[in-house]
């Protein structure tokens, strides 16, 4: 599972498509999330180690930097998460999950369906 700040970094990175840590930090700031550049760089490094993001080196004015993009693991991650709910909580967990999904606004539900490739 991802922590709250890791999830926010992933959301920003998905919106950017591909970006260095500096741009991810700016995107976070634009959404009201203020964190240090070093924090964002550390989180991106950890997400890379976990396989959630891919990175490539890019030559820049100061030398080199990493440019990050989301790895194509989100759908697999969400499906495994849903399977975990079924395994751990059985039918009651599925009922509760359906109740929570019903509380989402239509755009959030559509986004979830897209992420799970259910459309």
N, CA, C and O of each residue as an XYZ file, in Angstrom:
476
protein
N       0.836     -1.184      0.000
C       0.000      0.000      0.000
C       0.875      1.239      0.000
O       2.013      1.224      0.469
N       0.318      2.299     -0.533
C       1.030      3.564     -0.561
C       0.558      4.442      0.582
O      -0.612      4.419      0.964
N       1.486      5.213      1.119
C       1.143      6.190      2.136
C       0.446      7.380      1.502
O       0.416      7.502      0.278
N      -0.121      8.267      2.328
C      -0.856      9.420      1.798
C      -0.011     10.318      0.889
O      -0.475     10.721     -0.177
N       1.212     10.632      1.295
C       2.046     11.507      0.470
C       2.508     10.785     -0.801
O       2.598     11.399     -1.864
N       2.798      9.491     -0.692
C       3.150      8.715     -1.890
C       1.993      8.735     -2.888
O       2.213      8.867     -4.092
N       0.777      8.605     -2.399
C      -0.398      8.642     -3.276
C      -0.534      9.997     -3.955
O      -0.862     10.072     -5.139
N      -0.285     11.059     -3.214
C      -0.355     12.408     -3.790
C       0.711     12.601     -4.860
O       0.451     13.206     -5.900
N       1.910     12.088     -4.605
C       2.985     12.180     -5.594
C       2.592     11.405     -6.849
O       2.793     11.889     -7.963
N       2.037     10.215     -6.680
C       1.603      9.424     -7.831
C       0.518     10.140     -8.628
O       0.540     10.125     -9.858
N      -0.427     10.763     -7.936
C      -1.490     11.504     -8.616
C      -0.899     12.636     -9.445
O      -1.272     12.824    -10.602
N       0.016     13.384     -8.856
C       0.652     14.489     -9.584
C       1.446     13.979    -10.774
O       1.383     14.564    -11.855
N       2.181     12.910    -10.591
C       2.994     12.364    -11.677
C       2.117     11.866    -12.817
O       2.443     12.077    -13.985
N       1.011     11.210    -12.494
C       0.098     10.745    -13.547
C      -0.436     11.925    -14.346
O      -0.548     11.850    -15.570
N      -0.762     13.001    -13.665
C      -1.286     14.188    -14.362
C      -0.227     14.821    -15.258
O      -0.546     15.340    -16.327
N       1.020     14.781    -14.828
C       2.109     15.367    -15.610
C       2.556     14.456    -16.754
O       3.072     14.931    -17.766
N       2.362     13.183    -16.596
C       2.819     12.221    -17.598
C       4.245     11.790    -17.335
O       4.491     10.642    -16.966
N       5.178     12.693    -17.521
C       6.592     12.444    -17.253
C       7.187     13.752    -16.749
O       6.948     14.815    -17.321
N       7.973     13.664    -15.662
C       8.475     14.894    -15.075
C       9.622     14.631    -14.108
O       9.714     13.553    -13.521
N      10.498     15.624    -13.945
C      11.520     15.536    -12.890
C      10.887     15.872    -11.534
O       9.766     16.377    -11.470
N      11.602     15.590    -10.483
C      11.094     15.818     -9.125
C      10.659     17.270     -8.918
O       9.661     17.526     -8.244
N      11.390     18.209     -9.484
C      11.059     19.640     -9.329
C       9.646     19.938     -9.846
O       8.891     20.666     -9.201
N       9.289     19.380    -10.999
C       7.959     19.611    -11.560
C       6.870     18.912    -10.747
O       5.761     19.428    -10.615
N       7.190     17.740    -10.206
C       6.229     17.039     -9.350
C       5.978     17.876     -8.100
O       4.837     18.015     -7.659
N       7.042     18.431     -7.533
C       6.894     19.294     -6.352
C       6.021     20.507     -6.680
O       5.156     20.876     -5.886
N       6.235     21.121     -7.828
C       5.415     22.269     -8.237
C       3.948     21.881     -8.401
O       3.053     22.632     -8.015
N       3.711     20.704     -8.978
C       2.334     20.231     -9.148
C       1.672     20.004     -7.790
O       0.502     20.337     -7.601
N       2.417     19.445     -6.858
C       1.889     19.263     -5.498
C       1.551     20.613     -4.878
O       0.486     20.781     -4.284
N       2.458     21.571     -5.017
C       2.230     22.910     -4.456
C       0.996     23.554     -5.075
O       0.243     24.254     -4.398
N       0.797     23.311     -6.364
C      -0.385     23.842     -7.046
C      -1.684     23.265     -6.511
O      -2.751     23.853     -6.683
N      -1.590     22.113     -5.864
C      -2.762     21.483     -5.251
C      -2.800     21.736     -3.745
O      -3.588     21.122     -3.025
N      -1.937     22.653     -3.271
C      -1.953     23.018     -1.851
C      -1.140     22.103     -0.952
O      -1.269     22.169      0.271
N      -0.304     21.249     -1.534
C       0.513     20.327     -0.745
C       1.942     20.847     -0.769
O       2.621     20.779     -1.794
N       2.383     21.356      0.350
C       3.717     21.954      0.420
C       4.692     20.982      1.061
O       4.562     20.633      2.234
N       5.664     20.551      0.279
C       6.715     19.653      0.758
C       8.040     20.092      0.148
O       8.067     20.749     -0.893
N       9.126     19.727      0.796
C      10.453     20.071      0.308
C      10.793     19.261     -0.940
O      10.311     18.144     -1.130
N      11.628     19.850     -1.778
C      12.100     19.158     -2.973
C      12.752     17.829     -2.607
O      12.522     16.819     -3.273
N      13.556     17.824     -1.559
C      14.253     16.593     -1.164
C      13.270     15.498     -0.751
O      13.521     14.314     -0.978
N      12.166     15.893     -0.151
C      11.135     14.925      0.233
C      10.527     14.287     -1.009
O      10.349     13.070     -1.066
N      10.207     15.116     -2.006
C       9.626     14.602     -3.248
C      10.619     13.679     -3.951
O      10.241     12.608     -4.426
N      11.889     14.088     -4.018
C      12.912     13.267     -4.665
C      13.065     11.923     -3.943
O      13.208     10.885     -4.588
N      13.035     11.942     -2.623
C      13.141     10.703     -1.844
C      11.942      9.801     -2.099
O      12.107      8.596     -2.293
N      10.740     10.365     -2.103
C       9.532      9.575     -2.346
C       9.566      8.967     -3.747
O       9.227      7.797     -3.922
N       9.971      9.753     -4.740
C      10.059      9.224     -6.104
C      11.075      8.086     -6.181
O      10.843      7.095     -6.872
N      12.186      8.220     -5.484
C      13.181      7.149     -5.442
C      12.614      5.887     -4.825
O      12.859      4.786     -5.319
N      11.861      6.040     -3.752
C      11.248      4.874     -3.098
C      10.165      4.241     -3.969
O      10.041      3.018     -4.026
N       9.385      5.081     -4.646
C       8.365      4.558     -5.553
C       9.015      3.801     -6.715
O       8.461      2.819     -7.209
N      10.180      4.258     -7.142
C      10.922      3.551     -8.181
C      11.369      2.182     -7.665
O      11.238      1.178     -8.366
N      11.891      2.142     -6.450
C      12.324      0.871     -5.858
C      11.163     -0.109     -5.715
O      11.344     -1.317     -5.868
N       9.968      0.411     -5.423
C       8.783     -0.431     -5.263
C       8.175     -0.838     -6.602
O       7.293     -1.695     -6.652
N       8.647     -0.221     -7.689
C       8.135     -0.554     -9.013
C       6.934      0.258     -9.461
O       6.318     -0.068    -10.475
N       6.588      1.308     -8.729
C       5.430      2.120     -9.091
C       5.760      3.192    -10.124
O       4.869      3.655    -10.835
N       7.022      3.591    -10.216
C       7.427      4.575    -11.216
C       8.667      4.072    -11.947
O       9.464      3.300    -11.414
N       8.796      4.532    -13.167
C       9.998      4.265    -13.948
C      10.744      5.589    -14.059
O      10.152      6.660    -13.919
N      12.046      5.507    -14.312
C      12.807      6.739    -14.455
C      13.886      6.563    -15.510
O      14.323      5.455    -15.821
N      14.294      7.697    -16.043
C      15.395      7.724    -16.996
C      16.254      8.943    -16.670
O      15.775      9.932    -16.116
N      17.519      8.849    -17.025
C      18.425      9.972    -16.810
C      18.252     10.976    -17.939
O      18.024     10.619    -19.095
N      18.368     12.242    -17.563
C      18.264     13.310    -18.552
C      19.366     14.321    -18.266
O      19.569     14.721    -17.120
N      20.067     14.726    -19.303
C      21.088     15.753    -19.152
C      20.381     17.097    -18.999
O      19.449     17.414    -19.739
N      20.836     17.865    -18.041
C      20.268     19.194    -17.826
C      21.409     20.176    -17.555
O      22.579     19.791    -17.549
N      21.068     21.423    -17.336
C      22.072     22.466    -17.153
C      23.032     22.163    -16.017
O      24.224     22.448    -16.131
N      22.546     21.594    -14.932
C      23.388     21.311    -13.776
C      24.074     19.959    -13.823
O      24.794     19.609    -12.887
N      23.877     19.201    -14.868
C      24.470     17.870    -14.958
C      23.453     16.860    -15.456
O      23.093     16.851    -16.633
N      22.992     16.009    -14.548
C      21.979     15.018    -14.888
C      20.894     14.995    -13.818
O      21.116     15.364    -12.665
N      19.726     14.553    -14.234
C      18.621     14.365    -13.292
C      17.779     13.207    -13.782
O      17.887     12.777    -14.930
N      16.934     12.710    -12.884
C      15.987     11.672    -13.270
C      14.687     12.318    -13.709
O      14.246     13.318    -13.143
N      14.091     11.732    -14.718
C      12.750     12.103    -15.156
C      11.889     10.870    -14.906
O      12.229      9.771    -15.343
N      10.781     11.053    -14.208
C       9.940      9.948    -13.747
C       8.637      9.875    -14.531
O       8.147     10.875    -15.058
N       8.092      8.669    -14.595
C       6.740      8.465    -15.128
C       6.130      7.267    -14.407
O       6.842      6.386    -13.925
N       4.823      7.251    -14.343
C       4.117      6.145    -13.692
C       4.377      4.850    -14.428
O       4.318      4.795    -15.656
N       4.661      3.820    -13.675
C       4.761      2.491    -14.267
C       3.345      1.984    -14.491
O       2.411      2.442    -13.833
N       3.183      1.073    -15.385
C       1.856      0.545    -15.708
C       1.496     -0.573    -14.727
O       1.351     -1.733    -15.112
N       1.355     -0.201    -13.460
C       1.041     -1.198    -12.434
C      -0.247     -0.873    -11.688
O      -0.702     -1.652    -10.851
N      -0.821      0.263    -11.991
C      -1.974      0.698    -11.210
C      -3.135     -0.283    -11.271
O      -3.717     -0.619    -10.239
N      -3.472     -0.738    -12.450
C      -4.605     -1.653    -12.573
C      -4.338     -2.936    -11.787
O      -5.206     -3.414    -11.057
N      -3.147     -3.485    -11.935
C      -2.798     -4.705    -11.209
C      -2.853     -4.460     -9.703
O      -3.337     -5.309     -8.954
N      -2.362     -3.308     -9.259
C      -2.362     -2.967     -7.842
C      -3.794     -2.887     -7.305
O      -4.096     -3.450     -6.253
N      -4.672     -2.189     -8.027
C      -6.056     -2.035     -7.577
C      -6.790     -3.375     -7.542
O      -7.547     -3.648     -6.610
N      -6.568     -4.194     -8.543
C      -7.228     -5.504     -8.573
C      -6.746     -6.369     -7.412
O      -7.545     -7.047     -6.765
N      -5.438     -6.347     -7.149
C      -4.919     -7.109     -6.007
C      -5.470     -6.582     -4.692
O      -5.737     -7.353     -3.770
N      -5.639     -5.281     -4.610
C      -6.218     -4.675     -3.408
C      -7.658     -5.149     -3.212
O      -8.063     -5.475     -2.097
N      -8.418     -5.185     -4.291
C      -9.803     -5.657     -4.203
C      -9.861     -7.139     -3.840
O     -10.705     -7.554     -3.046
N      -8.972     -7.928     -4.415
C      -8.920     -9.348     -4.050
C      -8.597     -9.527     -2.572
O      -9.117    -10.426     -1.912
N      -7.726     -8.652     -2.066
C      -7.378     -8.693     -0.649
C      -8.583     -8.436      0.233
O      -8.736     -9.069      1.278
N      -9.443     -7.511     -0.179
C     -10.663     -7.228      0.583
C     -11.536     -8.481      0.625
O     -12.057     -8.846      1.679
N     -11.692     -9.128     -0.513
C     -12.518    -10.339     -0.586
C     -11.921    -11.436      0.289
O     -12.639    -12.099      1.038
N     -10.611    -11.626      0.195
C      -9.944    -12.677      0.964
C     -10.029    -12.420      2.461
O     -10.338    -13.328      3.233
N      -9.760    -11.199      2.868
C      -9.711    -10.885      4.303
C     -11.082    -10.770      4.946
O     -11.273    -11.199      6.084
N     -12.044    -10.189      4.221
C     -13.322     -9.851      4.844
C     -14.515    -10.624      4.297
O     -15.617    -10.517      4.836
N     -14.313    -11.399      3.239
C     -15.385    -12.207      2.696
C     -16.543    -11.386      2.162
O     -16.362    -10.230      1.777
N     -17.738    -11.976      2.135
C     -18.907    -11.299      1.580
C     -19.225     -9.961      2.267
O     -19.660     -9.015      1.610
N     -19.011     -9.886      3.567
C     -19.297     -8.625      4.277
C     -18.394     -7.502      3.768
O     -18.826     -6.355      3.656
N     -17.148     -7.835      3.463
C     -16.224     -6.846      2.923
C     -16.646     -6.353      1.553
O     -16.518     -5.168      1.245
N     -17.149     -7.263      0.731
C     -17.614     -6.899     -0.602
C     -18.832     -5.971     -0.499
O     -18.932     -4.984     -1.227
N     -19.745     -6.296      0.402
C     -20.929     -5.449      0.607
C     -20.503     -4.053      1.039
O     -20.994     -3.056      0.510
N     -19.591     -3.985      1.999
C     -19.119     -2.688      2.485
C     -18.421     -1.914      1.365
O     -18.638     -0.711      1.217
N     -17.593     -2.589      0.583
C     -16.899     -1.934     -0.528
C     -17.906     -1.365     -1.525
O     -17.753     -0.236     -1.990
N     -18.938     -2.150     -1.851
C     -19.985     -1.654     -2.759
C     -20.691     -0.436     -2.186
O     -21.005      0.500     -2.921
N     -20.944     -0.436     -0.883
C     -21.575      0.721     -0.239
C     -20.693      1.956     -0.345
O     -21.185      3.057     -0.592
N     -19.388      1.774     -0.159
C     -18.451      2.900     -0.248
C     -18.345      3.422     -1.678
O     -18.262      4.632     -1.893
N     -18.346      2.522     -2.652
C     -18.299      2.941     -4.053
C     -19.556      3.715     -4.415
O     -19.497      4.670     -5.189
N     -20.691      3.312     -3.862
C     -21.959      4.005     -4.125
C     -21.942      5.438     -3.600
O     -22.706      6.274     -4.080
N     -21.088      5.734     -2.629
C     -20.984      7.084     -2.068
C     -20.133      8.015     -2.927
O     -20.158      9.230     -2.730
N     -19.382      7.460     -3.874
C     -18.536      8.284     -4.732
C     -19.387      9.137     -5.657
O     -20.480      8.734     -6.055
N     -18.879     10.325     -5.999
C     -19.607     11.089     -7.004
C     -19.346     10.428     -8.360
O     -18.361      9.705     -8.517
N     -20.218     10.670     -9.335
C     -20.123      9.956    -10.621
C     -18.749     10.059    -11.300
O     -18.298      9.091    -11.912
N     -18.088     11.199    -11.202
C     -16.787     11.337    -11.858
C     -15.730     10.466    -11.177
O     -14.859      9.912    -11.848
N     -15.802     10.344     -9.855
C     -14.859      9.480     -9.140
C     -15.109      8.014     -9.480
O     -14.169      7.240     -9.657
N     -16.379      7.642     -9.568
C     -16.706      6.255     -9.912
C     -16.236      5.937    -11.330
O     -15.698      4.859    -11.580
N     -16.437      6.866    -12.247
C     -15.988      6.647    -13.622
C     -14.465      6.532    -13.683
O     -13.930      5.704    -14.420
N     -13.775      7.361    -12.911
C     -12.314      7.296    -12.871
C     -11.851      5.938    -12.341
O     -10.903      5.356    -12.870
N     -12.513      5.433    -11.304
C     -12.182      4.121    -10.750
C     -12.427      3.023    -11.784
O     -11.604      2.122    -11.946
N     -13.552      3.099    -12.477
C     -13.858      2.105    -13.507
C     -12.809      2.129    -14.626
O     -12.395      1.082    -15.125
N     -12.386      3.343    -15.011
C     -11.347      3.467    -16.036
C     -10.039      2.841    -15.568
O      -9.369      2.137    -16.325
N      -9.685      3.102    -14.323
C      -8.440      2.560    -13.781
C      -8.465      1.035    -13.720
O      -7.432      0.383    -13.879
N      -9.641      0.476    -13.490
C      -9.776     -0.979    -13.432
C     -10.089     -1.571    -14.807
O     -10.236     -2.785    -14.951
N     -10.191     -0.700    -15.815
C     -10.484     -1.121    -17.177
C     -11.825     -1.846    -17.245
O     -11.943     -2.899    -17.872
N     -12.853     -1.257    -16.577
C     -14.179     -1.871    -16.542
C     -15.143     -1.193    -17.512
O     -16.333     -1.510    -17.519
N     -14.656     -0.284    -18.314
C     -15.544      0.396    -19.261
C     -15.537     -0.276    -20.598
O     -16.229      0.166    -21.515
